[in-house]
């Protein structure tokens, strides 16, 4: 085969082609003589390497970490604005009705126990469905039973007063 190689890039299998020496060292300048250099002084303004003493000669060795918490010194800056709470879910309708009927029990005595019972049903639904309105349901229960108790107490006192009527009237 002849020199230069043919356009396919095939080499001469017989070994009769031109021979070359070992490849040149890429770190040396042209001509092969090394340039004498001064050692680079350390930068006094460079930050200290926290992992300087922990570097291993074995690149596959497990990394060594400094003692203590590496995140304790820096921390994160405070938030630019306050975080907002996640919007509440749907409010249970029975909880609203329980509170309204319990409060109406002040003027109409019959709605207070209905509001208290609706409050119990609303609490059960809230726990099952994950809805909001637990505070309204509890308020409906408390107000409803308190007003119902006051109503029963007042009705009992009214009956006692009728039984002890000493006006002298006879039937």
NUBA-794855 format. One line per 10 residues: number of its first residue (from 1); for each residue x, y, z of N, C-alpha, C. Coordinates in pm, whole numbers. Example, Ala and Ser with C-alpha at 12.3 -4.5 7.8 and 13.67 -1.06 7.14 Angstrom:
BEGIN
1 = 1319:-569:780:1230:-450:780:1320:-330:780 ~ 1285:-225:708:1367:-106:714:1290:3:787 .
END
This chain:
BEGIN
1 = 83:-117:0:0:0:0:87:124:0 ~ 35:230:-44:116:351:-57:77:454:48 ~ 167:547:68:143:659:160:98:777:81 ~ 10:859:114:-85:867:225:-192:759:215 ~ -261:731:327:-361:625:327:-477:660:235 ~ -544:562:183:-658:587:96:-770:658:171 ~ -867:715:97:-971:794:161:-1061:716:257 ~ -1060:594:274:-1145:523:371:-1086:524:510 ~ -962:568:530:-898:572:660:-839:438:702 ~ -819:343:605:-766:212:639:-615:222:657 .
11 = -563:146:752:-419:144:770:-358:25:694 ~ -227:27:678:-158:-78:604:-136:-198:696 ~ -200:-313:670:-184:-428:759:-45:-490:754 ~ 30:-465:650:163:-527:638:266:-457:725 ~ 237:-334:773:331:-260:857:437:-192:777 ~ 427:-179:644:528:-116:561:510:35:552 ~ 412:89:617:386:232:609:483:312:693 ~ 472:445:696:563:529:775:545:502:923 ~ 654:509:997:654:486:1142:671:621:1212 ~ 610:632:1334:624:756:1412:665:722:1554 .
21 = 713:821:1625:755:802:1762:637:812:1858 ~ 663:809:1987:555:820:2086:491:959:2077 ~ 366:974:2117:301:1105:2110:369:1206:2201 ~ 365:1332:2161:429:1439:2238:349:1467:2364 ~ 419:1511:2470:354:1546:2596:278:1677:2576 ~ 145:1678:2595:70:1801:2569:97:1911:2670 ~ 160:1880:2783:187:1985:2881:313:2065:2849 ~ 393:2014:2759:516:2084:2724:489:2181:2610 ~ 558:2296:2609:542:2388:2496:610:2330:2371 ~ 586:2393:2259:647:2348:2134:798:2356:2148 .
31 = 867:2255:2113:1012:2248:2129:1048:2150:2237 ~ 958:2118:2329:980:2015:2428:1045:2058:2557 ~ 1092:2184:2571:1156:2228:2695:1051:2284:2790 ~ 1051:2236:2914:952:2290:3009:986:2433:3048 ~ 879:2511:3074:896:2650:3116:899:2652:3268 ~ 1003:2711:3326:1006:2717:3473:895:2810:3522 ~ 821:2766:3623:711:2847:3678:730:2866:3827 ~ 676:2975:3875:676:3004:4018:551:2940:4080 ~ 561:2892:4202:439:2839:4265:339:2952:4287 ~ 212:2923:4265:108:3024:4280:81:3046:4428 .
41 = 89:3173:4473:61:3197:4615:-87:3175:4643 ~ -120:3137:4767:-259:3114:4806:-334:3247:4809 ~ -458:3243:4768:-542:3363:4766:-588:3392:4909 ~ -549:3508:4966:-589:3535:5106:-739:3563:5119 ~ -806:3594:5009:-949:3626:5016:-1038:3507:4980 ~ -981:3394:4947:-1060:3277:4911:-1122:3218:5038 ~ -1247:3169:5030:-1307:3109:5149:-1237:2979:5184 ~ -1236:2949:5311:-1171:2828:5358:-1252:2707:5312 ~ -1181:2601:5272:-1248:2479:5228:-1282:2397:5353 ~ -1412:2379:5385:-1446:2305:5506:-1413:2157:5496 .
51 = -1390:2107:5375:-1362:1966:5356:-1215:1941:5323 ~ -1125:2037:5352:-985:2026:5312:-917:1906:5376 ~ -939:1878:5502:-872:1768:5570:-939:1634:5548 ~ -1048:1631:5475:-1123:1508:5461:-1110:1445:5324 ~ -1032:1502:5236:-1020:1448:5101:-933:1324:5104 ~ -978:1222:5034:-908:1095:5034:-836:1075:4900 ~ -727:999:4902:-656:970:4778:-737:870:4695 ~ -821:791:4760:-903:693:4690:-1031:760:4642 ~ -1051:772:4509:-1171:843:4461:-1299:765:4488 ~ -1289:634:4520:-1408:554:4544:-1439:535:4692 .
61 = -1361:599:4778:-1384:587:4921:-1510:665:4958 ~ -1576:621:5065:-1696:691:5112:-1655:829:5163 ~ -1735:931:5137:-1697:1066:5181:-1703:1078:5332 ~ -1614:1157:5386:-1613:1186:5529:-1679:1322:5549 ~ -1764:1333:5647:-1836:1457:5672:-1786:1522:5799 ~ -1792:1655:5808:-1744:1721:5929:-1836:1690:6047 ~ -1779:1699:6166:-1858:1677:6287:-1954:1794:6307 ~ -2067:1766:6363:-2165:1871:6387:-2259:1888:6269 ~ -2343:1986:6277:-2444:2011:6175:-2389:2109:6072 ~ -2371:2067:5946:-2316:2159:5847:-2414:2268:5807 .
71 = -2543:2252:5838:-2643:2350:5799:-2674:2450:5910 ~ -2618:2431:6028:-2652:2516:6141:-2601:2659:6123 ~ -2487:2677:6060:-2429:2810:6053:-2505:2902:5958 ~ -2543:2852:5842:-2603:2938:5741:-2750:2965:5766 ~ -2831:2862:5764:-2974:2878:5779:-3036:2941:5656 ~ -3162:2964:5663:-3235:3025:5554:-3287:3161:5597 ~ -3298:3255:5505:-3351:3386:5542:-3500:3375:5573 ~ -3555:3470:5648:-3698:3465:5678:-3780:3481:5551 ~ -3901:3432:5555:-3988:3440:5438:-4021:3586:5407 ~ -4037:3616:5280:-4066:3753:5238:-4208:3793:5274 .
81 = -4296:3697:5281:-4436:3725:5317:-4487:3608:5400 ~ -4588:3631:5482:-4637:3520:5566:-4704:3414:5480 ~ -4693:3292:5525:-4757:3182:5454:-4906:3185:5481 ~ -4983:3153:5382:-5127:3151:5397:-5172:3009:5425 ~ -5278:2997:5503:-5332:2866:5536:-5407:2810:5415 ~ -5414:2680:5413:-5489:2615:5305:-5637:2649:5322 ~ -5706:2679:5214:-5847:2713:5228:-5925:2596:5287 ~ -6016:2630:5376:-6094:2527:5443:-6186:2459:5343 ~ -6222:2336:5374:-6312:2262:5287:-6454:2315:5298 ~ -6545:2242:5243:-6685:2280:5242:-6741:2272:5383 .
91 = -6822:2372:5421:-6883:2375:5554:-7009:2289:5554 ~ -7024:2210:5657:-7139:2122:5670:-7265:2205:5692 ~ -7368:2179:5613:-7493:2254:5622:-7569:2226:5750 ~ -7561:2103:5802:-7631:2072:5927:-7568:2145:6045 ~ -7437:2172:6039:-7373:2247:6147:-7427:2389:6152 ~ -7446:2449:6034:-7502:2584:6029:-7646:2583:6081 ~ -7726:2485:6037:-7866:2474:6082:-7874:2449:6232 ~ -7782:2368:6287:-7783:2339:6430:-7760:2466:6511 ~ -7664:2547:6468:-7636:2671:6541:-7752:2769:6531 ~ -7809:2782:6413:-7920:2876:6395:-8041:2833:6477 .
101 = -8077:2704:6471:-8193:2657:6547:-8169:2665:6698 ~ -8048:2639:6742:-8019:2650:6885:-8032:2794:6933 ~ -7983:2889:6851:-7995:3030:6890:-8139:3078:6883 ~ -8217:3024:6792:-8360:3059:6787:-8435:3004:6907 ~ -8377:2907:6974:-8439:2850:7094:-8455:2949:7207 ~ -8385:3063:7199:-8402:3167:7302:-8545:3222:7295 ~ -8598:3238:7176:-8733:3294:7162:-8839:3187:7143 ~ -8807:3079:7075:-8905:2972:7058:-8844:2847:7118 ~ -8900:2799:7222:-8837:2693:7303:-8821:2561:7230 ~ -8901:2532:7131:-8898:2401:7067:-8777:2381:6977 .
111 = -8717:2487:6924:-8607:2471:6829:-8473:2440:6897 ~ -8459:2466:7027:-8331:2441:7095:-8295:2293:7097 ~ -8383:2200:7136:-8343:2058:7133:-8324:2007:6990 ~ -8397:2060:6894:-8378:2019:6755:-8239:2061:6708 ~ -8198:2183:6745:-8064:2230:6709:-7954:2146:6773 ~ -7976:2102:6899:-7876:2019:6966:-7864:1883:6897 ~ -7976:1823:6860:-7973:1693:6792:-7908:1707:6654 ~ -7941:1813:6581:-7877:1836:6450:-7726:1856:6466 ~ -7684:1917:6575:-7541:1936:6600:-7468:1803:6616 ~ -7531:1706:6684:-7470:1573:6697:-7458:1504:6562 .
121 = -7563:1514:6480:-7560:1453:6347:-7454:1521:6260 ~ -7445:1653:6272:-7346:1727:6193:-7203:1689:6231 ~ -7178:1670:6361:-7043:1628:6404:-7005:1493:6343 ~ -7098:1400:6341:-7070:1268:6283:-7040:1281:6134 ~ -7120:1362:6063:-7096:1381:5920:-6963:1450:5892 ~ -6927:1546:5975:-6800:1618:5957:-6682:1522:5971 ~ -6689:1434:6068:-6579:1339:6088:-6573:1238:5975 ~ -6687:1197:5922:-6687:1100:5813:-6642:1161:5681 ~ -6686:1282:5652:-6663:1344:5521:-6542:1436:5517 ~ -6488:1474:5633:-6374:1566:5635:-6413:1709:5604 .
131 = -6536:1748:5633:-6581:1885:5606:-6542:1976:5722 ~ -6562:2106:5702:-6538:2201:5810:-6673:2235:5875 ~ -6668:2307:5987:-6789:2346:6059:-6802:2278:6193 ~ -6692:2218:6240:-6698:2147:6368:-6729:2241:6483 ~ -6676:2362:6479:-6702:2460:6586:-6848:2501:6591 ~ -6909:2520:6474:-7051:2557:6471:-7138:2443:6524 ~ -7101:2319:6489:-7179:2205:6537:-7168:2193:6689 ~ -7049:2211:6743:-7032:2204:6889:-7106:2318:6959 ~ -7101:2437:6899:-7174:2550:6958:-7324:2523:6954 ~ -7374:2465:6845:-7516:2430:6837:-7555:2328:6942 .
141 = -7468:2230:6968:-7496:2129:7071:-7501:2193:7209 ~ -7400:2273:7240:-7391:2333:7374:-7508:2429:7398 ~ -7530:2522:7305:-7638:2620:7323:-7773:2550:7326 ~ -7792:2451:7238:-7919:2380:7233:-7951:2307:7361 ~ -7854:2234:7417:-7881:2159:7541:-7891:2250:7662 ~ -7814:2357:7664:-7826:2452:7777:-7965:2516:7776 ~ -8010:2562:7660:-8143:2623:7652:-8253:2521:7678 ~ -8234:2398:7635:-8333:2294:7664:-8339:2267:7814 ~ -8224:2262:7879:-8223:2243:8025:-8290:2359:8097 ~ -8262:2482:8053:-8327:2597:8116:-8477:2595:8091 .
151 = -8517:2550:7972:-8660:2542:7941:-8729:2438:8030 ~ -8668:2320:8048:-8726:2216:8134:-8730:2265:8279 ~ -8625:2330:8324:-8623:2384:8460:-8731:2490:8479 ~ -8746:2577:8382:-8851:2681:8391:-8990:2621:8389 ~ -9012:2518:8307:-9142:2454:8302:-9170:2382:8433 ~ -9070:2319:8493:-9087:2252:8623:-9120:2353:8732 ~ -9053:2468:8734:-9083:2571:8834:-9225:2626:8814 ~ -9268:2634:8689:-9403:2680:8662:-9506:2582:8718 ~ -9483:2451:8703:-9574:2351:8757:-9575:2353:8910 ~ -9459:2372:8971:-9452:2382:9118:-9529:2505:9165 .
161 = -9515:2614:9094:-9587:2737:9132:-9737:2716:9118 ~ -9782:2644:9019:-9926:2618:9004:-9977:2527:9114 ~ -9894:2430:9156:-9936:2337:9260:-9946:2406:9395 ~ -9865:2505:9418:-9864:2576:9546:-9946:2704:9540 ~ -10041:2712:9453:-10121:2832:9439:-10211:2847:9561 ~ -10193:2948:9637:-10271:2972:9757:-10358:3096:9743 ~ -10416:3114:9630:-10500:3233:9610:-10637:3213:9670 ~ -10670:3093:9710:-10800:3069:9774:-10910:3035:9678 ~ -10879:3027:9556:-10986:2992:9463:-11008:2841:9466 ~ -11132:2801:9457:-11162:2658:9456:-11235:2625:9327 .
171 = -11227:2507:9292:-11289:2466:9167:-11421:2404:9188 .
END
